[in-house]
Amino acid sequence: MLKWIKRAALFCVLALFLFIGIFFAIRNGQVMTLDLVLWQGPELSIALYMILSFAVGAVLTLIASSLLLLRSDRCVRKQRKQLERQQSEIDNLRKASLSTELAERE
């Protein structure tokens, strides 16, 4: 039941953004040329340039966050291995301590 509600909410949000994007494109239909220092873009509508810049920003954000996530995962794996080594060392020291205590008692 919860998955169905989640999907319906996601569909409504996506439909809202699609509606806003279409409304924005209709209201901003003026044609312009993007002129950068070394490159001049083709004549496209303002809305298309805005949507393209938003899409490029979203993709760059996803890439940057993915790189940070991979780095933190690698750090967690490294620390987990270190913890396992230290835990096994503690267990070995406890076993050695118990065996020496038993040998001294006999």
C-alpha positions as CSV (number, residue, x, y, z in Angstrom):
1,M,0.0,0.0,0.0
2,L,2.8,2.4,0.9
3,K,4.6,1.8,-2.4
4,W,1.5,2.6,-4.3
5,I,1.1,5.9,-2.4
6,K,4.8,6.7,-3.0
7,R,4.5,6.1,-6.7
8,A,1.3,8.2,-7.0
9,A,3.0,11.1,-5.1
10,L,6.1,10.8,-7.4
11,F,3.9,10.8,-10.5
12,C,2.0,13.9,-9.2
13,V,5.3,15.7,-8.5
14,L,6.7,14.8,-12.0
15,A,3.4,15.9,-13.7
16,L,3.6,19.2,-11.8
17,F,7.2,19.8,-12.9
18,L,6.3,18.9,-16.5
19,F,3.3,21.3,-16.4
20,I,5.5,24.1,-15.0
21,G,8.2,23.4,-17.7
22,I,5.6,23.5,-20.5
23,F,4.1,26.6,-19.1
24,F,7.6,28.2,-18.8
25,A,8.4,27.2,-22.4
26,I,5.2,28.7,-23.8
27,R,5.6,32.0,-21.8
28,N,9.3,32.4,-22.8
29,G,9.3,31.6,-26.5
30,Q,11.6,34.5,-27.5
31,V,14.6,33.4,-29.6
32,M,18.1,34.3,-28.5
33,T,21.7,33.5,-29.3
34,L,24.0,32.3,-26.5
35,D,27.2,34.2,-27.0
36,L,30.2,33.0,-24.9
37,V,33.7,34.3,-25.2
38,L,35.0,31.5,-27.6
39,W,31.7,30.0,-28.7
40,Q,28.5,31.2,-30.1
41,G,25.4,29.0,-29.7
42,P,22.6,28.5,-32.1
43,E,19.4,30.5,-31.9
44,L,17.1,28.8,-29.5
45,S,14.3,29.9,-27.2
46,I,15.1,31.2,-23.8
47,A,13.2,28.4,-22.2
48,L,15.2,25.8,-24.0
49,Y,18.5,27.3,-22.8
50,M,17.1,27.4,-19.3
51,I,16.0,23.8,-19.3
52,L,19.3,22.7,-20.8
53,S,21.3,24.6,-18.2
54,F,19.1,23.0,-15.5
55,A,19.7,19.5,-16.9
56,V,23.4,20.0,-17.2
57,G,23.5,21.3,-13.6
58,A,21.5,18.3,-12.4
59,V,23.8,15.8,-14.2
60,L,27.0,17.5,-12.8
61,T,25.5,17.4,-9.4
62,L,24.7,13.7,-9.7
63,I,28.3,13.0,-10.8
64,A,29.8,15.0,-8.0
65,S,27.6,13.4,-5.4
66,S,28.4,10.0,-6.8
67,L,32.1,10.6,-6.5
68,L,31.7,11.7,-2.9
69,L,29.6,8.7,-2.2
70,L,32.2,6.3,-3.7
71,R,34.9,8.0,-1.6
72,S,33.0,7.6,1.6
73,D,32.1,4.0,0.8
74,R,35.8,3.3,0.2
75,C,36.6,4.9,3.6
76,V,34.0,2.9,5.4
77,R,35.3,-0.4,3.8
78,K,38.9,0.5,4.9
79,Q,37.8,1.3,8.5
80,R,35.7,-1.9,8.6
81,K,38.7,-4.0,7.6
82,Q,40.8,-2.2,10.2
83,L,38.2,-2.9,12.8
84,E,38.1,-6.6,11.9
85,R,41.9,-6.8,12.2
86,Q,41.9,-5.1,15.5
87,Q,39.0,-7.3,16.8
88,S,40.9,-10.5,15.7
89,E,44.0,-9.2,17.4
90,I,42.1,-8.6,20.6
91,D,40.6,-12.1,20.4
92,N,44.1,-13.6,19.9
93,L,45.4,-11.7,22.9
94,R,42.5,-12.9,25.1
95,K,43.1,-16.5,24.0
96,A,46.8,-16.2,24.7
97,S,46.1,-14.6,28.1
98,L,43.7,-17.4,29.0
99,S,46.1,-20.2,27.9
100,T,48.9,-18.7,30.0
101,E,46.7,-18.3,33.0
102,L,45.6,-22.0,32.7
103,A,49.2,-23.1,32.3
104,E,50.2,-21.2,35.5
105,R,47.3,-22.7,37.5
106,E,48.4,-26.2,36.6
